[in-house]
Amino acid sequence: MGQKDRLFLIQINNEAIGFITFYIGDDKNKYIRKDMWSVLEDEPNTGKTCFIDHLITNHNRNNPIFSFIVWKEFKRYIKNRFRQVEQIQWNRFNWKKEKSDVYIKNY
């Protein structure tokens, strides 16, 4: 994902604490796959949605303090690099429902 420029490094005080991988496209079903680490082709010039694929951190207990800052910087990064993107979408597993909930953030 780094070679495709679909990797956002999360840094706090010059220390890498995690990363976000993502795709730019329009077909939400394309990025649901059996091999969660496979790299797929996307639509960086025409896609209107940024699909967050992975959000991985070092699980430091202080990370939630920085979540708003990271989210703001990630949105800025996407908007500057992919001007046509209108929304960011991600899935989060809900253990009570035993299924994924889909979240969408419009600009």
C-alpha positions in Angstrom: 0.0 0.0 0.0 3.0 2.3 0.6 4.0 1.9 -3.1 0.5 2.9 -4.2 0.5 5.9 -1.9 -2.5 4.5 0.0 -0.8 4.6 3.4 -1.1 7.3 6.0 1.4 7.1 8.8 0.2 8.3 12.2 2.9 10.2 14.0 2.7 11.9 17.4 5.7 13.9 18.6 7.9 12.4 15.8 7.0 8.8 16.9 5.1 6.5 14.6 2.2 5.1 16.6 0.2 3.5 13.7 -1.0 3.7 10.2 -4.1 3.8 8.0 -4.4 2.1 4.7 -7.2 3.1 2.3 -8.6 2.9 -1.2 -10.2 5.5 -3.4 -13.2 4.3 -5.5 -16.9 3.9 -5.8 -17.7 0.2 -5.5 -18.0 -0.6 -1.8 -18.2 -4.3 -2.4 -14.9 -4.4 -4.2 -12.9 -3.8 -1.0 -14.6 -6.6 1.0 -12.4 -9.6 0.4 -11.3 -12.9 1.9 -7.6 -12.0 2.1 -7.7 -8.8 4.1 -4.0 -8.0 3.3 -4.4 -8.3 -0.5 -3.8 -5.1 -2.5 -6.4 -4.2 -5.0 -6.5 -1.6 -7.8 -8.6 1.4 -7.1 -9.7 4.6 -8.8 -7.5 7.4 -7.5 -8.5 9.9 -10.2 -12.3 9.4 -10.3 -13.4 7.7 -7.1 -15.7 9.8 -4.9 -15.2 7.7 -1.7 -12.2 6.9 0.5 -12.6 3.5 2.0 -10.5 2.9 5.1 -9.1 -0.6 4.8 -6.9 -0.8 8.0 -6.4 1.3 11.1 -3.6 -0.2 13.1 -2.0 1.4 16.2 0.5 0.5 18.9 -2.5 0.3 21.4 -0.9 2.8 23.7 -3.5 3.9 26.3 -2.9 7.5 25.4 -3.8 7.1 21.7 -7.5 8.1 22.1 -6.3 11.5 23.3 -4.9 12.1 19.8 -7.8 10.6 17.8 -9.3 14.0 16.9 -6.0 15.4 15.7 -5.3 12.3 13.7 -8.7 12.3 12.1 -8.4 16.0 11.2 -5.0 15.4 9.6 -6.2 12.4 7.7 -9.2 14.3 6.2 -6.9 17.1 5.2 -4.5 14.6 3.6 -7.3 12.9 1.6 -8.8 16.3 0.5 -5.4 17.6 -0.7 -4.3 14.4 -2.5 -7.7 13.3 -3.9 -9.7 16.4 -4.6 -12.7 14.5 -6.0 -13.4 12.6 -2.8 -16.6 13.5 -1.2 -16.8 11.1 1.7 -14.8 8.7 3.9 -16.3 5.3 4.8 -15.1 2.6 7.2 -16.5 -0.5 8.9 -16.2 -1.2 12.6 -17.1 -4.6 14.0 -19.9 -4.4 16.6 -19.4 -7.3 19.0 -22.9 -7.0 20.5 -24.6 -7.3 17.1 -21.8 -9.7 15.8 -21.6 -7.8 12.5 -19.9 -4.8 11.1 -21.4 -1.3 11.3 -20.7 1.0 8.3 -19.8 4.6 9.1 -19.8 7.4 6.5 -18.4 10.9 6.9 -19.3 13.5 4.2 -17.2 16.6 3.7 
